[in-house]
């Protein structure tokens, strides 16, 4: 086998492939850092409950309009909070998937 060859593939091709993979990993890491800093806001109950989550999937802000507080119907308030938080998390995850997919071309699970 000729020097610098790997099983019929030119060594330069393998090195180029490795550089491309490394570049993609660097882009993914940078994008991940940027996404972690982003915030996503959602609301429920016509704005009675508002929340913000960050890209790390942490709740960072919660606002409840006093009109949403009914001591006889705590379950409704709980549902409003869950709906707002889940929507904000869904928005964040959707953004993350789109950003990562743009880099990997849909091969995110392979990296």
N, C-alpha and C positions, 0 to 999 in steps of 0.2 A: 504494500500500500504506500502510496506517495506520502511524503511528509506533509503534515498539515491537513490531511483529508480524514473525514470521519464517515466510514461506511458508504463511500460514493458521493457524499455531499461535500462540497467545497468548504474548507474551514472558514473562509470569508463569509459564506452564507450563514453558517452557524453563529459566527460572531455578530453579524448584522442582526440576526434574529434575537440574540441575547441582549443587544443594545436596545432594540425596539421594546422588548419585554421590560427591561429596566426603566426605560423612558415612560412606558405605560404605568408601571408601578409608582413612579414618582408623580405622575399626573393624578393618579388615583389618591395618593396620600395628600397631595395639595388640595384636591377637590374635597376630600373627606374633612380636612381641617376647615375649609371655607363653609361647608355645609353645617358643621358643628356650631358655627358662630351665628348662623341664620336663625331667625325667629319666625314662627308661624302662628297666626291669630285666627280664631274661630269664635263663633257665637251660637247661642241657641235661644229658643223662646223669644224670638224677635228682638234679640239684643239684651234680654234680661240677664243672661250669663255670658260673660266674655272671658276668654283665656288666651294665653300665649305659651307656647312650648318652644324649646330650642332644638337645634339639630341633634342634640345628644339625647333627645326624647325626655327632657325634663320639663315639668311644669314650672314656668318662671313668673307667671302673673295670672291672677284669678280675680275677676270683678263680678260681684253679684248685686244687681239692682235690689234695693230694699223691697220693692213691690213683688219680687219673686219669693220672698220669705213668708210662708204661711205655716204657722205652727201646727195647723190641722192637716197639712199636706206636705210633710217633709219629703216624701217619696218623689213628688214632682220636682222639687229642687234638686234632689240627688240625680234624677234623670236628666235634668237640664245641664248639670255640671258634667255628667258623664258624656252627654252628647257633644258638648262644646270641646271637651278635652280630646275625645276620640276623633273628632273632625280635624282638630289642629294636628294631632299626631298623624292622621291619614294624609293631610296635605304635606307634612314634612317628609313622610316616607315616599310619597309619589314624586316629590321634587328630587329626593336622593336617588331613587331608581332611574329617573330620567337623566340626571347628571352623570351617574356612573355608567349607564348604558351608552351615553354619547361617547364616552372614552373607550369602553371595552367592546363596543359594537355588539352588545348582548352576550358577551362571554364572561361576565362578571364572576360566575360560579367556577370558572376554570382558573382564576388567578388567586 
